[in-house]
Amino acid sequence: METGNGQITGYDKFIILFQEVISIGMMQTKDDWFDFSQEFLQKKFMAPIAAIANQIKATQTYCAGFTKYTNQFLIPYLISTHYFSNIEKDRLVTESPFDSFQQYMDLLEFNLDVSNRSLTASMSALNDYSSKEIPDAFTAMLNTFLGLEGEDISDFLARQAEVVDLATNYYPQAILDIEPEFGFHFERPDRNKKIAETDRFILYQVLPIKKEASVNESAKPILIIPPYVLGANILSFLPYEDKSYAHCFANQGIPTYIRIMKDIASTPALQVMTGDDDALDTRYFCETIKNMHGKAVTLNGYCQGGFNAVCDYLSGELDDLVDALLTCVSPMDGTRSVGLAKFLNNLPRRFNDIAYGTKTLPNGNQVADGKLMGWVYKLKSIELESPMVAFLRDMKMLKPVKGGAPRVSKTAAAINYWLDFERVDLPLGITRMSFDSYNTPITKDGTLPVKLFGGKLNFKRIQEKKIPWLICYGEKDDLVEASTALAPLDYIDVETSAFPKGHVAIATSWSNPRSDCALHTVFGENKYRGPVRYQLDLDEALSKAEKKKSARSVKAQAKTNEEQAGEA
């Protein structure tokens, strides 16, 4: 139909287009109208059955997979409700009913906000995934109904069933299979050597794994303090794939040591340890290392371990044992965190208490529940970690490219193994230190909100002692933001190195010696030093100073000998 001015309407355009599609389909299928071969009949009559079977399989597998992801998210929630009820049954009879009602209303508002963010993110993820698949589904329907070449509806549903199966069954198995390649494996004496131990920790030396590398016993040693929450193995991510933070040091010949926490479930001394114990054990290990190499130690803390390492030094216990500090993605002032601190501040005052995450062990000792600590980080980033978002993200990641075979990268498998299986419970004394740092800011004069041995800790002591400190941080770190890691800059002069990407990139991507920001190099426009480069430079400067001192000593001795000869 034409309008008054002779133009064709949009409806007519649609009819013309539809007729063209039909005509193409008729041309494609006219030779098949009288085809009664077995192959043709099987294809035409079995295809709908295969499509229905694939649809059922995809639906069942999707439900199973989504249930797995939901269970992983909800199990810590169920644990938290148990702790919550135990605490509240006592507090309800001691607190004012009006105050309790108000706090519960605030908690309801907080929960609704988290739920709303989760629902919004889930719907957005579902819409994003569907918008990419619906065009393929429509094309497959046309190919099926019109007999056109290309993916038909049966093939499309088979592909969807495969992707869902990959996320539900194949990916979890790939994560389990990465275990032999992931982490330190201290049971292997060819890779690690046990040096010393206390009631709470074991000191290991990390040995080089490159054939051409060997330990330079005269070099300046380094002691690595890993995080408590998710353990040390992230620092030996995939050593034989050239992705290991600790081995970046060891493979350069640097005497590399790491402090490993014992099993907290079977170690009562660890369960009740305090920040003072942390400092004393670190002192013992530093003494041991210095006696072995005759040189003071570089103390290197990663993430939470960096905060503890700095506190240990500020206590004065490590004087004459540690002459350099190195921290990586470490939260120095948690109150500056845009994500976690804001999340904690939004909690009603009554419920912002580590008592709600405290587990009582069979022996009566209390520890902070590691699973619950990890769950808090998920709640903080609920837009990225809700079950639906996580499941669809993994499905997109595992989708075969152009019909190729499914492939799970070792990096993805290792990170998920770390997140799923490396969580451990924490001593309450250590948890309180972190909790205080995220709830109480550093004072204007640089005093931290925690104490050791009853004394205050102040950043300015580092400047007074004139020891170097390198702070490495991630530019896109959403767990320990730059403002949190760089807090000491407000009080003292500290060297910094900004690494691209997020929280674990220094231990994974950039620990590869061939990467753009390799740890043993100087990188970027601002000529940042990587942590290994920093250690190598410290050792070189120390060696030069020792040579000058030795030369002066020889000169002085020669002069003394001449004077004695003249007197004779």
DODO-516500 format. One record per residue (C-alpha): x, y negated, z negated; residue number from 1. Coordinates in Angstrom, 2 decimals. Each point is the difference from the previous one (the first is absolute). Layout:
residues N
         X         Y         Z     k
         X         Y         Z   NUM
...
end
This chain:
residues 568
         X         Y         Z     k
      0.00      0.00      0.00     1
      1.21     -3.49      0.87     2
     -0.70     -3.20     -1.90     3
     -1.42     -3.05      1.62     4
      3.46     -1.19      1.01     5
      0.93      3.34      1.57     6
      2.24      1.28     -2.86     7
     -0.05      3.64     -1.17     8
     -1.03      0.47     -3.66     9
      2.09      1.87     -2.59    10
     -2.62      2.79     -0.06    11
      0.43      0.56      3.74    12
      3.76      0.09     -0.41    13
     -0.40      2.77     -2.59    14
     -2.32      1.98      2.31    15
      2.47     -0.30      2.88    16
      2.89      1.11     -2.21    17
     -2.00      2.95     -1.35    18
     -0.94      1.07      3.55    19
      3.66     -0.11      1.01    20
      0.96      2.19     -2.95    21
     -2.78      2.46      0.87    22
      1.05      0.09      3.65    23
      3.60      0.70     -0.98    24
     -1.19      2.80     -2.26    25
     -2.14      1.45      2.82    26
      2.92     -0.06      2.41    27
      2.17      1.69     -2.60    28
     -2.56      2.69     -0.78    29
     -1.82      0.67      3.29    30
      2.33      2.85      0.87    31
     -0.85      1.62     -3.34    32
     -3.80     -0.01      0.48    33
      0.00      3.50      1.47    34
      3.08      1.29     -1.86    35
     -1.04      3.07     -2.01    36
      3.47      1.38     -0.62    37
      0.78      1.49     -3.43    38
      2.58     -2.73     -0.71    39
     -2.50     -2.75      0.83    40
     -2.81      1.53     -2.05    41
      2.29      0.60     -2.97    42
      1.24     -3.58      0.14    43
     -3.47     -1.52      0.26    44
     -1.76      2.19     -2.55    45
      2.82      0.53     -2.52    46
      1.14     -3.62     -0.06    47
     -2.98     -1.18     -2.11    48
      0.55      2.86     -2.44    49
      3.71     -0.86     -0.26    50
     -0.87     -3.67     -0.55    51
     -2.41      0.87     -2.81    52
      2.59      2.33     -1.58    53
      2.68     -2.70      0.12    54
     -2.45     -2.52     -1.47    55
     -0.77      2.34     -2.89    56
      3.69      0.74     -0.56    57
      0.93     -3.68      0.07    58
     -2.79     -0.88     -2.44    59
      0.89      2.79     -2.44    60
      3.73     -0.80      0.11    61
     -0.66     -3.71     -0.36    62
     -2.13      0.60     -3.09    63
      2.69      2.27     -1.48    64
      2.76     -2.50      0.75    65
     -1.89     -3.01     -1.32    66
     -0.84      1.99     -3.14    67
      3.72      0.69     -0.55    68
      0.88     -3.67      0.30    69
     -2.90     -0.97     -2.26    70
      1.03      2.56     -2.64    71
      3.57     -1.30      0.00    72
     -1.36     -3.46     -0.70    73
     -2.64      1.02     -2.55    74
      2.03      2.41     -2.18    75
      1.95     -2.86     -1.65    76
     -3.33     -1.81     -0.41    77
     -1.43      2.96     -1.91    78
      3.15      0.10     -2.15    79
     -0.40     -3.71     -0.73    80
     -3.62      0.44     -1.11    81
      1.19      2.58     -2.57    82
      2.55     -2.44     -1.43    83
     -2.58     -2.80      0.14    84
     -2.60      1.90     -1.99    85
      2.56      1.02     -2.64    86
      1.04     -3.62     -0.58    87
     -3.46     -1.54      0.23    88
     -1.70      2.35     -2.46    89
      2.21     -1.53     -2.69    90
     -0.03     -3.59      1.23    91
     -3.76     -0.18      0.40    92
     -0.48      0.40     -3.75    93
      2.62     -2.61     -0.89    94
     -0.66     -2.69      2.62    95
     -2.88     -2.47     -0.01    96
     -3.02      1.35      1.96    97
     -0.32     -3.34      1.81    98
      3.69      0.02      0.97    99
     -0.25      3.62      1.14   100
     -3.03     -0.80      2.16   101
      1.77     -2.97      1.57   102
      3.17      2.03      0.68   103
     -2.02      2.82      1.55   104
     -1.82     -2.45      2.27   105
      3.36     -1.41      1.08   106
      1.23      3.55      0.64   107
     -3.10      0.69      2.08   108
      0.70     -3.11      2.07   109
      3.62      1.12      0.47   110
     -1.08      3.51      1.10   111
     -2.56     -1.39      2.43   112
      2.66     -2.22      1.55   113
      2.36      2.96      0.48   114
     -2.83      2.12      1.41   115
     -1.05     -2.76      2.38   116
      3.56     -0.43      1.27   117
      0.28      3.77      0.47   118
     -3.31      0.22      1.88   119
      0.84     -2.97      2.23   120
      3.42      1.44      0.85   121
     -1.49      3.44      0.69   122
     -2.65     -1.40      2.36   123
      2.64     -2.08      1.78   124
      2.27      3.04      0.43   125
     -2.90      2.11      1.26   126
     -1.03     -2.71      2.44   127
      3.59     -0.35      1.23   128
      0.35      3.76      0.55   129
     -3.41      0.32      1.68   130
      0.58     -2.96      2.34   131
      3.03      1.81      1.42   132
     -1.77      3.37      0.39   133
     -3.48     -0.99      1.21   134
      1.15     -1.08      3.50   135
      1.69      3.39      0.42   136
     -3.18      1.72     -1.20   137
     -2.13     -1.94      2.51   138
      2.41      0.82      2.83   139
     -0.06      3.68     -0.98   140
     -3.81     -0.02      0.08   141
     -0.03     -1.48      3.50   142
      2.60      2.49      1.18   143
     -2.13      2.83     -1.40   144
     -3.40     -1.13      1.34   145
      1.31     -1.07      3.40   146
      2.63      2.68      0.50   147
      2.83     -2.50      0.30   148
      3.68      0.77     -0.45   149
      1.56     -0.65     -3.40   150
     -0.74      0.83     -3.63   151
     -3.53      1.32     -0.48   152
     -2.01     -0.03     -3.21   153
      1.21      3.46     -0.99   154
      3.64     -1.02      0.38   155
     -0.64     -3.25     -1.88   156
     -1.55      1.81     -2.96   157
      2.79      2.59      0.05   158
      2.54     -2.82     -0.21   159
     -1.86     -1.58     -2.93   160
     -0.10      3.35     -1.79   161
      3.76      0.38      0.51   162
      0.77     -3.47     -1.40   163
     -2.14      0.60     -3.08   164
      1.64      3.39     -0.51   165
      3.44     -1.60      0.22   166
     -0.83     -2.46     -2.78   167
     -1.77      2.59     -2.16   168
      2.26      3.05      0.33   169
      3.13     -0.61      2.08   170
      1.16     -3.23     -1.66   171
     -0.20      1.27     -3.62   172
      2.05      3.05      1.00   173
      2.58     -2.21      1.74   174
      0.31     -2.00     -3.23   175
      0.67      3.19     -2.00   176
      2.50      1.24      2.59   177
      2.19     -3.11     -0.34   178
      0.94      0.84     -3.60   179
      3.34      1.78      0.78   180
      1.23     -3.08      1.87   181
     -1.31     -2.64     -2.41   182
      1.79     -1.21     -3.11   183
      3.22      0.74     -1.86   184
     -0.47      3.70     -0.86   185
      2.27     -0.06     -3.03   186
      0.01      3.79     -0.02   187
      2.46     -0.19      2.93   188
      3.52     -0.49     -1.40   189
      1.40     -0.82      3.45   190
     -2.05     -3.21      0.07   191
      0.02     -1.11     -3.64   192
      2.15      0.46     -3.08   193
     -1.26     -0.13     -3.58   194
      2.23     -2.35     -2.02   195
     -1.65     -0.66     -3.36   196
     -3.35      0.00     -1.81   197
     -1.85     -1.43     -2.97   198
     -3.21      1.14     -1.69   199
     -1.95     -1.83      2.69   200
      2.06     -0.24      3.20   201
      2.53      1.85      2.14   202
      2.79     -1.78      1.85   203
      0.76      1.41      3.47   204
      2.63     -0.97      2.52   205
     -1.39     -0.19      3.53   206
      2.56      1.54      2.35   207
      0.53     -0.96      3.66   208
     -1.77      2.19      2.55   209
      1.91     -1.24      3.06   210
      2.82      2.39      0.90   211
      2.51     -2.78      0.52   212
     -0.86     -1.73     -3.31   213
      1.59      0.59     -3.40   214
     -0.18     -1.73     -3.38   215
      2.54     -2.76     -0.54   216
      0.70      0.55     -3.69   217
      1.79     -3.34     -0.31   218
     -2.94     -2.00      1.39   219
     -2.43     -2.00     -2.09   220
     -2.85      2.31     -1.20   221
     -3.73     -0.71      0.12   222
     -2.78      1.31     -2.26   223
     -3.51      0.11      1.47   224
     -3.03     -0.33     -2.31   225
     -3.09      1.33      1.84   226
     -3.63     -0.91     -0.78   227
     -1.86      1.91     -2.70   228
     -3.43      0.25      1.62   229
      0.75      1.81      3.25   230
      3.43      1.37     -0.78   231
      3.41      0.02      1.64   232
     -0.52      2.07      3.14   233
     -1.09     -3.01      2.07   234
      3.69     -1.03     -0.25   235
      1.00      3.20      1.80   236
     -2.83     -0.19      2.49   237
      1.17      2.15      2.92   238
      3.78      0.22     -0.44   239
      0.66      2.19      3.04   240
     -2.05     -2.39      2.16   241
      2.30     -2.87     -1.07   242
     -2.69     -1.47     -2.23   243
      1.30      0.00     -3.55   244
      0.71     -3.05     -2.13   245
      2.33      1.83     -2.41   246
      1.93      1.74      2.76   247
      0.61     -3.33      1.75   248
      2.34     -0.72     -2.92   249
      1.39      3.53     -0.35   250
      0.76      0.37      3.73   251
      2.14     -3.14     -0.20   252
      2.20      1.71     -2.59   253
     -1.46     -2.04     -2.88   254
     -0.20      1.94     -3.30   255
     -3.80      0.14     -0.21   256
     -1.90      1.02     -3.13   257
     -3.69      0.18     -0.79   258
     -1.89      0.27     -3.28   259
     -2.71      2.66      0.14   260
     -2.83      0.26     -2.50   261
     -0.58      3.43     -1.55   262
     -3.37      1.73      0.17   263
     -2.17     -2.13     -2.27   264
     -2.50      2.78     -0.69   265
      2.68      2.14     -1.70   266
      2.26     -2.73     -1.43   267
     -1.36     -1.54     -3.24   268
      2.91     -2.45     -0.24   269
     -1.00     -1.44      3.38   270
     -3.66     -0.19     -0.94   271
      0.70     -2.35     -2.93   272
      2.90     -1.97      1.49   273
      0.15     -3.78     -0.16   274
      1.74     -2.72      1.95   275
      2.81      0.17     -2.56   276
      0.52      3.68      0.80   277
      0.12     -0.87      3.70   278
      2.80     -2.51     -0.63   279
      1.98      2.38     -2.25   280
     -0.17      2.86      2.50   281
      1.04     -2.33      2.82   282
      2.93     -1.16     -2.14   283
      1.13      3.59     -0.56   284
     -0.12      0.76      3.72   285
      1.87     -3.21      0.89   286
      2.70      0.87     -2.54   287
      0.32      3.46      1.54   288
      0.29     -1.40      3.53   289
      2.49     -2.71     -0.98   290
      2.21      2.56     -1.75   291
      0.00      2.13      3.16   292
      0.95     -2.79      2.42   293
      1.62     -2.63     -2.18   294
     -2.27     -2.72      1.37   295
     -3.14     -1.75     -1.19   296
     -3.29      1.16      1.53   297
     -2.41     -1.70      2.39   298
     -3.48      0.54     -1.47   299
     -2.57      0.46      2.75   300
     -3.71      0.20     -0.83   301
     -2.67      0.85      2.56   302
     -3.58     -1.27     -0.51   303
     -0.98      0.43     -3.67   304
      3.50      1.30     -0.67   305
      1.36     -3.43      0.93   306
     -2.02     -1.72     -2.70   307
      1.23      2.50     -2.60   308
      3.60     -0.31      1.21   309
     -0.05     -3.79     -0.35   310
     -1.58      0.25     -3.46   311
      2.69      2.49     -1.04   312
      2.73     -2.41      1.09   313
     -1.63     -3.02     -1.64   314
     -0.09      1.89     -3.31   315
      3.81     -0.19     -0.18   316
      0.42      3.78     -0.23   317
      1.75      0.21      3.37   318
      2.63     -2.70     -0.50   319
      3.43      1.06      1.31   320
     -1.64      2.99      1.71   321
     -2.02     -1.70      2.75   322
      1.45     -2.86      2.05   323
     -2.58     -0.27      2.82   324
     -3.76      0.34      0.42   325
     -1.99      1.14      3.01   326
     -3.81      0.24      0.10   327
     -2.25      1.10      2.85   328
     -3.72     -0.87      0.23   329
     -0.08     -0.37     -3.80   330
     -2.80     -1.88     -1.81   331
      1.80     -2.59     -2.12   332
     -3.12     -1.99     -0.89   333
     -3.17      2.00      0.58   334
     -2.28     -2.95     -0.72   335
      1.03     -1.48      3.34   336
     -1.36      3.02      1.87   337
     -2.77     -1.02      2.37   338
     -1.48      3.49      0.04   339
      0.53      1.99     -3.19   340
      0.11     -2.91     -2.47   341
     -3.16     -1.46      1.52   342
     -1.66      3.41     -0.22   343
      0.90      0.31     -3.69   344
     -1.09     -3.56     -0.74   345
     -3.40      0.69      1.55   346
     -0.55      2.86     -2.42   347
     -2.03     -0.98     -3.06   348
      2.42     -0.81     -2.85   349
     -1.18      2.94     -2.10   350
      0.78      2.57      2.66   351
      3.40     -1.38      1.08   352
      1.68      2.32     -2.47   353
      2.37      2.94      0.58   354
     -1.99      1.97     -2.58   355
     -2.46      0.76      2.81   356
      2.75      1.80      1.90   357
      1.59      1.88     -2.92   358
      0.21      3.79     -0.06   359
      0.43      1.96     -3.21   360
      2.25      3.05      0.46   361
     -0.47      3.33     -1.84   362
      2.78     -0.95     -2.46   363
     -1.83     -3.20     -0.93   364
      2.34     -2.40      1.82   365
     -1.60     -2.55      2.30   366
      1.18     -0.95      3.50   367
     -1.32     -2.13      2.84   368
     -1.83      2.13      2.59   369
      2.01     -0.17      3.23   370
     -2.93      0.97      2.24   371
     -2.05     -2.82     -1.46   372
      2.84     -2.49      0.47   373
      0.16      0.92      3.68   374
     -3.78     -0.28      0.30   375
      0.12     -3.58     -1.30   376
      2.18     -0.92      2.99   377
     -2.60      1.58      2.29   378
     -2.79     -2.01     -1.61   379
      2.08     -3.16      0.42   380
      0.21      0.72      3.76   381
     -3.44      1.58      0.34   382
     -0.43     -1.50      3.48   383
      2.83      2.26      1.19   384
     -0.35      2.97     -2.34   385
     -3.70      0.86     -0.15   386
     -0.66      3.60      1.15   387
     -1.73     -0.91      3.26   388
      2.70     -2.48      1.01   389
      2.82      2.44     -0.84   390
     -1.67      2.91      1.83   391
     -0.68     -1.95      3.19   392
      3.49     -1.51     -0.09   393
      1.52      3.47     -0.09   394
     -2.29      1.18      2.80   395
      1.16     -2.86      2.23   396
      3.63      0.69     -0.88   397
     -0.32      3.71      0.85   398
     -1.97     -0.44      3.22   399
      2.06      1.64      2.80   400
      1.27     -2.49      2.56   401
     -1.21      0.68      3.56   402
     -0.90      3.58     -0.77   403
      3.41      0.82     -1.46   404
      0.67      2.32     -2.90   405
     -0.73     -1.30     -3.53   406
      3.05     -1.26     -1.82   407
      0.45     -1.22     -3.56   408
      3.07     -2.14     -0.57   409
      2.28      1.14     -2.81   410
     -0.08     -3.51     -1.41   411
     -3.80      0.03     -0.38   412
      0.04      3.50     -1.48   413
      2.78     -0.87     -2.49   414
     -1.68     -3.21     -1.18   415
     -3.25      1.85     -0.62   416
      1.84      2.80     -1.80   417
      1.59     -2.63     -2.25   418
     -3.36     -1.64     -0.73   419
     -1.87      3.28     -0.53   420
      2.48      2.05     -2.04   421
      2.54     -2.30     -1.66   422
     -2.21     -1.76     -2.53   423
      1.00      0.61     -3.60   424
     -1.19     -1.22     -3.37   425
      1.85     -2.90     -1.62   426
      1.21     -0.66     -3.56   427
     -2.32     -2.52     -1.63   428
      2.92     -2.16     -1.11   429
      1.16     -0.47      3.59   430
     -3.56     -0.51      1.25   431
     -0.53     -2.78     -2.55   432
      3.05     -1.84      1.36   433
     -1.45      0.01      3.52   434
     -3.49     -0.78     -1.29   435
      1.28     -3.02     -1.93   436
      1.94     -1.27      3.03   437
     -3.20      0.03      2.08   438
     -2.09     -1.75     -2.65   439
      2.39     -2.50     -1.60   440
      2.10     -2.36      2.15   441
      3.67     -0.82     -0.51   442
      0.41     -3.15     -2.08   443
      1.31     -3.29      1.41   444
      3.47      0.65     -1.42   445
      0.26      3.46      1.66   446
     -0.97      2.21     -2.95   447
     -1.69      3.28      0.95   448
     -3.21      1.17     -1.72   449
      1.73      3.15     -1.34   450
      2.62      0.56     -2.67   451
      2.70      2.61     -0.55   452
      1.57      0.74     -3.37   453
     -2.20     -2.75     -1.44   454
      1.74     -2.69      2.07   455
     -1.18     -2.28      2.78   456
      1.03      0.60      3.60   457
      0.86     -3.01      2.15   458
      1.13     -0.13      3.63   459
      2.53     -2.71     -0.80   460
      2.21      2.57     -1.74   461
      0.90      1.35      3.45   462
      1.22     -3.44      1.02   463
      1.93     -0.36     -3.25   464
      1.72      3.32      0.62   465
      0.75     -1.07      3.59   466
     -0.91      3.34      1.54   467
     -1.32      0.22      3.58   468
     -3.57      1.10      0.69   469
     -1.53      0.89      3.37   470
     -3.80      0.15      0.25   471
     -1.35      1.90      3.01   472
     -3.69     -0.36      0.82   473
     -2.50      0.84      2.74   474
     -1.43     -2.88      2.00   475
     -3.32      1.84      0.43   476
      0.01      1.84     -3.33   477
     -3.58     -0.01     -1.30   478
      0.86      1.92     -3.17   479
      2.92     -2.08     -1.32   480
     -0.43     -3.29      1.83   481
      2.96     -2.29      0.66   482
     -1.18     -2.46     -2.66   483
      0.11      2.80     -2.58   484
      3.45      1.28      0.96   485
      1.58     -3.44      0.33   486
     -1.18     -1.44     -3.33   487
      3.59     -0.23     -1.41   488
      0.83     -2.65      2.62   489
     -1.98     -2.51     -2.07   490
      2.55      0.34     -2.81   491
      3.36      1.07      1.44   492
      1.85      0.21      3.32   493
     -0.39      3.46      1.53   494
      0.86      1.37      3.44   495
     -2.97      1.36      1.94   496
     -0.54      2.20      3.05   497
     -3.35      0.06      1.80   498
     -0.82      3.26      1.78   499
     -2.79      0.26      2.57   500
     -2.98      2.27     -0.69   501
     -1.33      1.15     -3.35   502
      0.72      1.62     -3.34   503
      1.73      3.24      0.99   504
      1.66     -1.18      3.24   505
      3.40     -0.50     -1.68   506
     -0.06      3.64     -1.11   507
     -1.33      1.33      3.31   508
      0.28     -2.04      3.22   509
      3.02     -2.12     -0.92   510
      1.93      2.82     -1.65   511
      0.71      1.30      3.49   512
      3.57     -1.17      0.85   513
     -1.09     -0.68      3.60   514
     -2.94     -2.24     -0.92   515
     -0.13     -3.76      0.60   516
      0.31     -0.74     -3.71   517
      2.32      2.84     -1.01   518
      0.94     -0.17     -3.67   519
      3.77     -0.10      0.63   520
     -0.22     -2.99      2.34   521
     -0.56     -3.75      0.02   522
     -3.24     -0.65      1.89   523
     -2.46     -2.69      1.04   524
      0.44     -3.66      0.85   525
      0.71     -0.80     -3.65   526
      2.79      2.60     -0.16   527
     -1.57      2.05     -2.78   528
      2.16      2.65     -1.62   529
     -1.43      3.49     -0.32   530
      0.42      1.68     -3.42   531
      2.75      2.34      1.24   532
      1.83     -2.93      1.64   533
     -0.28     -1.85     -3.32   534
      1.58      2.92     -1.85   535
      2.79      0.39      2.57   536
      0.78     -3.71     -0.22   537
      0.10      0.15     -3.80   538
      2.44      2.89      0.19   539
      2.18     -1.80      2.53   540
      0.10     -3.17     -2.12   541
      0.84      2.06     -3.08   542
      2.82      1.82      1.83   543
      1.49     -3.30      1.17   544
     -0.17     -1.41     -3.52   545
      1.72      3.11     -1.38   546
      2.78     -0.26      2.61   547
      0.59     -3.66     -0.85   548
      0.05      0.84     -3.69   549
      2.42      2.85      0.65   550
      2.25     -2.27      2.09   551
      0.05     -2.62     -2.75   552
      0.80      2.69     -2.54   553
      2.94      1.28      2.11   554
      1.23     -3.56      0.46   555
     -0.21     -0.72     -3.71   556
      1.81      3.23     -0.82   557
      2.77     -0.80      2.50   558
      0.44     -3.44     -1.55   559
      0.18      1.52     -3.46   560
      2.64      2.47      1.19   561
      2.08     -2.85      1.48   562
     -0.18     -1.99     -3.23   563
      1.04      3.04     -2.03   564
      2.89      0.69      2.41   565
      1.18     -3.65     -0.29   566
     -0.02      0.17     -3.80   567
      2.04      3.18      0.12   568
end
